[in-house]
């Protein structure tokens, strides 16, 4: 589509003479496959406002929602080919192209959204091999999102321990669904938007998902219980830009996009943590369509689930190596970042809490 400059001006009439003042505005066409509502759209709108602030009104995004420019499964090709200047990419659709980024889809990052976001952002910015791999695809990393912690809700009998997973018909999310299958669940291939009907009709017993999805998709109408797994997240979801377009910008414009991208980790953590907290408060207070019992998985069971994830991490390493990445180095960088930001969180809490 191509980045464009609009010349916006106002007409001033004085003493019968007209004078115009024009200000250049650089418009970045951005593709997002989802609708214009929810946590990620809220973050994209914040990012658009932020780059405007930092650039003195020079930069703005024209966000095309609902897959108008490309579907989620075509995002990498669409951005690389210039169908859009930038867009949202879900790593799960692109195991080869986003091999490094898909590391954020494993429970290594833990359940804390802020920790995982900051660690993922550190990984994507600090590893030259990732920058080079993306450059070969005509891509530049801008900033990251997360679907947040994966938990599980059921209609009927709850999951109180990993023994209860066996025999359940479950809609899963990424590696978390695969591990449930290994632990005895029957995996049912449904989208997050089909889970409501699946629970309602008995096609599935349980669905993995995220706290904020429950009120958003009205799962509280068909769910009896909700188990907090304290396990991990789907974190390979973020903003990427066409490299040729990025390189055509001035160094000042590039710095603005990157600064706002780094700030995005804290901002989105605040957005998604707030949405999850609100949903959890509603469930615990009984302020839902039907009563929902909230259960917490034990630390012992979580360790067993983590152990069951090990084979999939080994598969990820082989995949990363197949595209020329040093998988061990990436894993080392990511785990070190998780440890650093976990320690920072334990010492200081959320950054937005201390700034209030």
Long-range contacts (C-beta under 8 A, 24 or more apart in sequence): 1-29, 1-69, 1-82, 1-83, 1-84, 1-85, 2-29, 2-82, 2-85, 2-245, 3-27, 3-28, 3-29, 3-85, 3-245, 3-248, 3-249, 23-57, 24-58, 25-57, 25-58, 25-59, 25-60, 26-55, 26-58, 26-59, 26-60, 26-249, 26-253, 27-60, 27-61, 27-62, 28-59, 28-60, 28-61, 28-62, 28-85, 28-86, 28-241, 28-245, 29-61, 29-62, 29-64, 29-69, 29-84, 29-85, 29-86, 30-61, 30-62, 30-63, 30-64, 30-84, 30-85, 30-86, 30-87, 30-88, 31-64, 31-67, 31-68, 31-69, 31-70, 31-75, 31-78, 31-79, 31-83, 31-84, 31-86, 31-87, 31-88, 32-63, 32-64, 32-65, 32-66, 32-67, 32-87, 32-88, 33-66, 33-67, 33-70, 33-71, 33-72, 33-75, 33-88, 33-90, 34-65, 34-66, 34-67, 34-72, 34-88, 35-65, 35-66, 36-63, 36-65, 36-66, 38-216, 39-145, 39-212, 39-268, 39-271, 39-272, 39-275, 40-88, 40-145, 40-237, 40-268, 41-65, 42-271, 43-145, 43-264, 43-267, 43-268, 43-271, 44-88, 44-239, 46-264, 46-267, 46-271, 47-143, 47-239, 47-260, 47-261, 47-264, 47-267, 50-260, 50-263, 51-256, 51-257, 51-260, 54-256, 54-259, 54-260, 55-252, 55-253, 55-256, 58-253, 59-253, 59-256, 59-257, 61-86, 75-240, 76-137, 76-139, 76-240, 79-139, 79-240, 79-241, 79-242, 80-137, 80-138, 80-139, 80-242, 82-242, 82-244, 82-245, 84-242, 85-241, 85-242, 85-245, 86-142, 86-239, 86-240, 86-241, 86-242, 86-245, 87-239, 87-240, 88-145, 88-237, 88-238, 88-239, 88-240, 89-237, 89-238, 89-239, 89-240, 90-236, 90-237, 91-236, 91-237, 92-174, 92-234, 92-236, 95-319, 96-319, 96-322, 96-323, 97-137, 98-236, 99-133, 99-316, 99-319, 99-320, 99-322, 99-323, 99-325, 100-124, 100-127, 100-129, 100-130, 100-133, 100-320, 100-325, 100-330, 101-130, 101-141, 101-236, 101-238, 102-236, 102-316, 102-319, 103-236, 103-316, 103-320, 103-330, 103-331, 103-334, 104-144, 104-146, 104-233, 104-234, 104-235, 104-236, 104-334, 105-174, 105-175, 105-233, 105-234, 105-235, 105-236, 106-175, 106-232, 106-309, 106-312, 106-313, 106-316, 107-175, 107-176, 107-231, 107-232, 107-233, 107-305, 107-306, 107-309, 108-232, 108-313, 108-331, 108-334, 108-335, 108-338, 109-232, 109-233, 109-235, 109-334, 109-338, 110-232, 110-233, 110-338, 110-342, 111-149, 111-229, 111-230, 111-231, 111-232, 111-233, 112-149, 112-342, 112-345, 113-146, 113-148, 113-149, 113-233, 113-268, 113-269, 113-272, 113-273, 113-276, 114-265, 114-266, 114-269, 114-273, 114-341, 114-345, 114-350, 114-351, 115-338, 115-341, 115-342, 115-345, 116-146, 116-232, 116-233, 116-235, 116-338, 117-144, 117-145, 117-146, 117-235, 117-265, 117-266, 117-268, 117-269, 118-265, 118-266, 118-269, 118-337, 118-341, 119-334, 119-337, 119-338, 119-340, 119-341, 120-144, 120-146, 120-235, 120-236, 120-238, 120-265, 120-334, 120-337, 121-261, 121-262, 121-264, 121-265, 122-333, 122-334, 122-337, 122-340, 122-341, 123-330, 123-333, 123-334, 123-337, 124-238, 125-262, 126-333, 127-329, 127-330, 127-333, 129-324, 129-325, 129-326, 129-329, 129-330, 130-325, 130-330, 133-323, 133-324, 133-325, 134-240, 134-243, 135-243, 138-242, 138-243, 138-244, 139-240, 139-241, 139-242, 139-243, 140-240, 140-241, 140-242, 140-243, 140-246, 141-238, 141-239, 141-240, 141-261, 142-238, 142-239, 142-240, 142-241, 142-257, 142-258, 142-261, 143-238, 143-239, 143-260, 143-261, 143-262, 143-264, 143-265, 144-235, 144-237, 144-238, 144-239, 144-264, 144-265, 144-268, 145-235, 145-237, 145-238, 145-239, 145-264, 145-268, 146-233, 146-234, 146-235, 146-237, 146-268, 146-269, 146-272, 147-173, 147-210, 147-233, 147-234, 147-235, 147-237, 148-210, 148-211, 148-212, 148-233, 148-272, 148-273, 148-276, 149-210, 149-211, 149-228, 149-229, 149-230, 149-231, 149-232, 149-233, 149-276, 150-174, 150-176, 150-208, 150-209, 150-210, 150-229, 150-231, 150-232, 150-233, 150-234, 151-208, 151-209, 151-210, 151-211, 151-226, 151-227, 151-228, 151-229, 152-180, 152-206, 152-207, 152-208, 152-209, 152-226, 152-227, 152-229, 153-199, 153-206, 153-207, 153-209, 153-214, 153-219, 153-223, 153-225, 153-226, 153-227, 153-292, 154-199, 154-205, 154-206, 154-207, 154-223, 154-224, 154-225, 154-226, 154-227, 155-199, 155-200, 155-202, 155-205, 155-206, 155-222, 155-223, 155-224, 156-205, 156-224, 157-205, 158-224, 158-225, 158-227, 158-293, 158-295, 159-206, 159-225, 159-227, 159-295, 159-297, 160-227, 160-295, 160-297, 161-297, 161-298, 161-301, 162-297, 162-301, 162-304, 162-305, 168-205, 168-206, 169-203, 169-204, 169-205, 169-206, 170-204, 170-205, 170-206, 170-207, 170-208, 171-195, 171-198, 171-204, 171-206, 171-207, 171-208, 172-208, 173-208, 173-209, 173-234, 174-234, 175-309, 175-312, 176-208, 176-229, 176-231, 176-232, 176-234, 177-208, 178-312, 179-305, 179-308, 179-309, 179-312, 180-208, 182-308, 183-305, 183-308, 192-217, 193-217, 195-219, 196-221, 196-222, 199-223, 210-276, 211-275, 211-276, 211-277, 211-279, 211-280, 212-272, 212-275, 212-276, 212-278, 212-279, 213-279, 214-279, 214-283, 214-288, 214-292, 215-278, 215-279, 215-282, 215-288, 218-289, 220-282, 220-283, 220-288, 220-289, 220-290, 220-292, 221-289, 221-290, 223-290, 223-292, 224-290, 224-291, 224-292, 224-293, 225-292, 225-293, 225-294, 225-295, 226-283, 226-292, 226-293, 226-294, 226-295, 227-295, 227-296, 227-297, 228-294, 228-295, 228-296, 228-297, 229-297, 229-302, 229-305, 230-296, 230-297, 230-299, 230-302, 231-297, 231-302, 231-305, 231-306, 239-264, 266-351, 266-352, 269-350, 270-350, 270-352, 273-350
